[in-house]
Every structure is written in C-alpha cells, then in structure tokens.
Amino acid sequence: VLLVESGGGLVQAGKSLRLSCQASEGNLSKMGWYRQAPGKQRELVATITTVGNTNYADSVKGRFTISRDNTEDTVDLQMNSLKPEDTAVYYCYGYRRSSNYKDYNYWGQGTQVTVSS
C-alpha cells in the first residue's frame, strides 16, 4: 500500500493548514498521522478507524481534527490554531491485519509543516 501526503507548507502561528493522504488501496482498518520534529522521536498525532473511532495526542486535542473517507481511501488532518511547536515532518500512517493475523504498517514519505512565530 502506498500512502501519498499533500498539503504541507509554511504558515504563521494561529493559522490553519489541512493535510491529506491518499492510499493506493483500501482495507486499512486504521489510518492516521504521526509527526517528527528535528532531534525528536516520531510521535502520534491522531488516528481514526474504519468506523470513525479517533485518538488524539493531548498536545493537539481541540485544535486538530482527523477525518477519513472510506470510499476514497483518504485521511485528512485539519490543523487549526497552529503553534511553532507543531513544526515537524508529518507522516501518513496506515494499518491492517491480514487474514492470518499478520500486522502490516504503512508510511507515507512525509510532508513538512513549518509554523512561524
């Protein structure tokens, strides 16, 4: 499965940005976004299941909203009230479990989000 992100860029603090990710095929039970800032480990931003159950990092709750379109195999991340500390490379993530219970994790190539103060 290939995941292709779009929508990153440079934005001022307090502004909004929307990231989108297109999967090359469906059957991903969970999709989401992770991010990695310079010198830091990759961290969860938000995930969403096929039935719409969401999970957010505490640092983005109330500011970011994740959504997905199961028919189009896409997942979006609406980011509002952006802060300089949101600056990172954002990675699209997908997960599925095969019929023989093997787990598969997929990653996009990443898109840079830079928030200026």
Contacts in CASP RR format, 6 or more apart in sequence:
PFRMAT RR
TARGET T0000
AUTHOR 0000-0000-0000
METHOD contacts of the structure
MODEL  1
VLLVESGGGLVQAGKSLRLSCQASEGNLSKMGWYRQAPGKQRELVATITT
VGNTNYADSVKGRFTISRDNTEDTVDLQMNSLKPEDTAVYYCYGYRRSSN
YKDYNYWGQGTQVTVSS
1 23 0 8 1.000
1 24 0 8 1.000
1 25 0 8 1.000
1 26 0 8 1.000
1 28 0 8 1.000
1 94 0 8 1.000
1 96 0 8 1.000
1 104 0 8 1.000
1 106 0 8 1.000
2 23 0 8 1.000
2 24 0 8 1.000
2 106 0 8 1.000
2 108 0 8 1.000
3 21 0 8 1.000
3 22 0 8 1.000
3 23 0 8 1.000
3 24 0 8 1.000
3 92 0 8 1.000
3 93 0 8 1.000
3 94 0 8 1.000
3 106 0 8 1.000
3 107 0 8 1.000
3 108 0 8 1.000
4 21 0 8 1.000
4 22 0 8 1.000
4 24 0 8 1.000
4 92 0 8 1.000
4 108 0 8 1.000
4 109 0 8 1.000
5 19 0 8 1.000
5 20 0 8 1.000
5 21 0 8 1.000
5 90 0 8 1.000
5 91 0 8 1.000
5 92 0 8 1.000
5 108 0 8 1.000
5 109 0 8 1.000
5 110 0 8 1.000
5 111 0 8 1.000
6 19 0 8 1.000
6 20 0 8 1.000
6 21 0 8 1.000
6 22 0 8 1.000
6 111 0 8 1.000
7 17 0 8 1.000
7 18 0 8 1.000
7 19 0 8 1.000
7 20 0 8 1.000
7 111 0 8 1.000
8 17 0 8 1.000
8 19 0 8 1.000
8 90 0 8 1.000
8 111 0 8 1.000
8 112 0 8 1.000
8 113 0 8 1.000
9 17 0 8 1.000
9 111 0 8 1.000
9 112 0 8 1.000
9 113 0 8 1.000
9 114 0 8 1.000
10 114 0 8 1.000
10 115 0 8 1.000
10 116 0 8 1.000
11 17 0 8 1.000
11 82 0 8 1.000
11 113 0 8 1.000
11 114 0 8 1.000
11 115 0 8 1.000
11 116 0 8 1.000
12 82 0 8 1.000
12 115 0 8 1.000
12 116 0 8 1.000
13 82 0 8 1.000
13 83 0 8 1.000
13 84 0 8 1.000
13 115 0 8 1.000
13 116 0 8 1.000
13 117 0 8 1.000
14 80 0 8 1.000
14 81 0 8 1.000
14 82 0 8 1.000
14 83 0 8 1.000
14 115 0 8 1.000
15 82 0 8 1.000
15 115 0 8 1.000
16 78 0 8 1.000
16 79 0 8 1.000
16 80 0 8 1.000
16 81 0 8 1.000
16 82 0 8 1.000
17 79 0 8 1.000
17 82 0 8 1.000
17 113 0 8 1.000
18 76 0 8 1.000
18 77 0 8 1.000
18 78 0 8 1.000
18 79 0 8 1.000
19 33 0 8 1.000
19 76 0 8 1.000
19 77 0 8 1.000
19 79 0 8 1.000
19 90 0 8 1.000
19 92 0 8 1.000
19 111 0 8 1.000
19 113 0 8 1.000
20 74 0 8 1.000
20 75 0 8 1.000
20 76 0 8 1.000
20 77 0 8 1.000
21 31 0 8 1.000
21 32 0 8 1.000
21 33 0 8 1.000
21 74 0 8 1.000
21 75 0 8 1.000
21 76 0 8 1.000
21 92 0 8 1.000
21 108 0 8 1.000
22 72 0 8 1.000
22 73 0 8 1.000
22 74 0 8 1.000
23 31 0 8 1.000
23 73 0 8 1.000
23 74 0 8 1.000
23 75 0 8 1.000
23 94 0 8 1.000
23 106 0 8 1.000
24 73 0 8 1.000
25 73 0 8 1.000
26 70 0 8 1.000
26 73 0 8 1.000
27 96 0 8 1.000
28 50 0 8 1.000
28 73 0 8 1.000
28 94 0 8 1.000
28 95 0 8 1.000
28 96 0 8 1.000
28 106 0 8 1.000
29 49 0 8 1.000
29 50 0 8 1.000
29 95 0 8 1.000
29 96 0 8 1.000
29 97 0 8 1.000
30 47 0 8 1.000
30 48 0 8 1.000
30 49 0 8 1.000
30 50 0 8 1.000
30 93 0 8 1.000
30 94 0 8 1.000
30 95 0 8 1.000
30 96 0 8 1.000
31 47 0 8 1.000
31 48 0 8 1.000
31 68 0 8 1.000
31 75 0 8 1.000
31 92 0 8 1.000
31 93 0 8 1.000
31 94 0 8 1.000
31 95 0 8 1.000
32 45 0 8 1.000
32 46 0 8 1.000
32 47 0 8 1.000
32 48 0 8 1.000
32 66 0 8 1.000
32 75 0 8 1.000
32 77 0 8 1.000
32 92 0 8 1.000
32 93 0 8 1.000
32 94 0 8 1.000
33 45 0 8 1.000
33 46 0 8 1.000
33 47 0 8 1.000
33 66 0 8 1.000
33 75 0 8 1.000
33 77 0 8 1.000
33 90 0 8 1.000
33 91 0 8 1.000
33 92 0 8 1.000
33 93 0 8 1.000
34 42 0 8 1.000
34 43 0 8 1.000
34 44 0 8 1.000
34 45 0 8 1.000
34 90 0 8 1.000
34 91 0 8 1.000
34 93 0 8 1.000
35 42 0 8 1.000
35 43 0 8 1.000
35 45 0 8 1.000
35 86 0 8 1.000
35 88 0 8 1.000
35 89 0 8 1.000
35 90 0 8 1.000
35 91 0 8 1.000
35 113 0 8 1.000
36 42 0 8 1.000
36 43 0 8 1.000
36 88 0 8 1.000
36 89 0 8 1.000
36 91 0 8 1.000
37 85 0 8 1.000
37 87 0 8 1.000
37 88 0 8 1.000
37 89 0 8 1.000
40 88 0 8 1.000
42 91 0 8 1.000
43 57 0 8 1.000
44 55 0 8 1.000
44 57 0 8 1.000
45 56 0 8 1.000
45 57 0 8 1.000
45 60 0 8 1.000
45 64 0 8 1.000
45 77 0 8 1.000
45 90 0 8 1.000
46 54 0 8 1.000
46 55 0 8 1.000
46 56 0 8 1.000
46 57 0 8 1.000
46 60 0 8 1.000
46 64 0 8 1.000
46 66 0 8 1.000
46 77 0 8 1.000
47 54 0 8 1.000
47 55 0 8 1.000
47 66 0 8 1.000
47 93 0 8 1.000
48 54 0 8 1.000
48 55 0 8 1.000
48 66 0 8 1.000
48 67 0 8 1.000
48 68 0 8 1.000
48 75 0 8 1.000
50 68 0 8 1.000
50 70 0 8 1.000
52 68 0 8 1.000
54 66 0 8 1.000
56 62 0 8 1.000
56 64 0 8 1.000
56 66 0 8 1.000
59 85 0 8 1.000
60 79 0 8 1.000
60 86 0 8 1.000
63 79 0 8 1.000
63 80 0 8 1.000
63 81 0 8 1.000
63 82 0 8 1.000
64 77 0 8 1.000
64 78 0 8 1.000
64 79 0 8 1.000
64 80 0 8 1.000
65 77 0 8 1.000
65 78 0 8 1.000
65 80 0 8 1.000
66 75 0 8 1.000
66 76 0 8 1.000
66 77 0 8 1.000
66 78 0 8 1.000
67 75 0 8 1.000
67 76 0 8 1.000
67 78 0 8 1.000
68 74 0 8 1.000
68 75 0 8 1.000
68 76 0 8 1.000
69 75 0 8 1.000
75 92 0 8 1.000
77 90 0 8 1.000
79 86 0 8 1.000
79 113 0 8 1.000
82 113 0 8 1.000
82 115 0 8 1.000
83 115 0 8 1.000
84 115 0 8 1.000
84 116 0 8 1.000
84 117 0 8 1.000
85 115 0 8 1.000
86 113 0 8 1.000
86 115 0 8 1.000
87 113 0 8 1.000
87 114 0 8 1.000
87 115 0 8 1.000
88 112 0 8 1.000
88 113 0 8 1.000
89 110 0 8 1.000
89 111 0 8 1.000
89 112 0 8 1.000
89 113 0 8 1.000
90 110 0 8 1.000
90 111 0 8 1.000
90 112 0 8 1.000
90 113 0 8 1.000
91 107 0 8 1.000
91 108 0 8 1.000
91 109 0 8 1.000
91 110 0 8 1.000
92 107 0 8 1.000
92 108 0 8 1.000
92 110 0 8 1.000
93 105 0 8 1.000
93 106 0 8 1.000
93 107 0 8 1.000
93 108 0 8 1.000
94 105 0 8 1.000
94 106 0 8 1.000
94 107 0 8 1.000
95 103 0 8 1.000
95 104 0 8 1.000
95 105 0 8 1.000
95 106 0 8 1.000
96 103 0 8 1.000
96 104 0 8 1.000
97 103 0 8 1.000
97 104 0 8 1.000
98 104 0 8 1.000
END
